Amino acid sequence: MAARKPSAETKFLRGETGVDGAAVNEELDPAEAEQGKAKEALLRGRTWLGRECLTWLLWRSESTEPVCEAFGQELSVVFNGRLTLRAGAGEVTELTVKGVTSPYSKQVKAAISRGLLVHGATLQLTLGEQVFDLSTDAEFFDVKSAKLPALIHDEEAEKLVERLELTGRVSTLLEAITRTFIAVRTSKAWAAKVVPELVEWAKSGVAPV
């Protein structure tokens, strides 16, 4: 008896395909290819998951509702600058937009509906009265650059301690976002509700024929 082929939903839940139904395999540049097949596979898997996370975050953040909680407070996220989208295949494999409101433009949504996912972004994280501006990307999901909230201490020694605390806090906020995404990504609601809603949101950027 022939083995049953996995359904599209099963492939999606396994992480074999992305929100657009396409396989997650993508070409790596020669420098990455030289690092060995095992490391390549790890990076490709992590990068694809990071792109899904940032794309999900873009969708979630447009409502201006808090994305998750951290340090006992609600955390809100806004994409407010340069945004890079990438895809593993297709006529257009990379798109970059700039501008305060450009991440939520119809152009970006249309690109996502064609299979591109967010690879790099400039984010503004608001936790209570503290506002953090930072840039990150899907490959390592770390802080590339950051603008911390204004310091409240005057003494140099106290400023240093406060700056270190805020630097650690911004990394913790990113971790809170990724934990929230992973919880959603591994839930039954991901394929049943989240993906369909995200796809419909992306289609809102496509002009009617």
Secondary structure, DSSP 4 states (H G I P E B T S, - for coil): -PPPPPPHHHHHHHTSB-TTS-B---PPPHHHHTT-HHHHHHHHHHHHHHHHHHHHHHHHHTT----EEETTEEEEEEEEEEEEEE-SSSS--EEEE-SSSGGGSHHHHHHHHTT-EEEEEEEEEEETTEEEEEEEETTT---SEEEPPPP---SHHHHHHHHHHHHHHHHHHHHHHHHHHHHHHTSTHIIIIIHHHHHHHHHTTSPP-
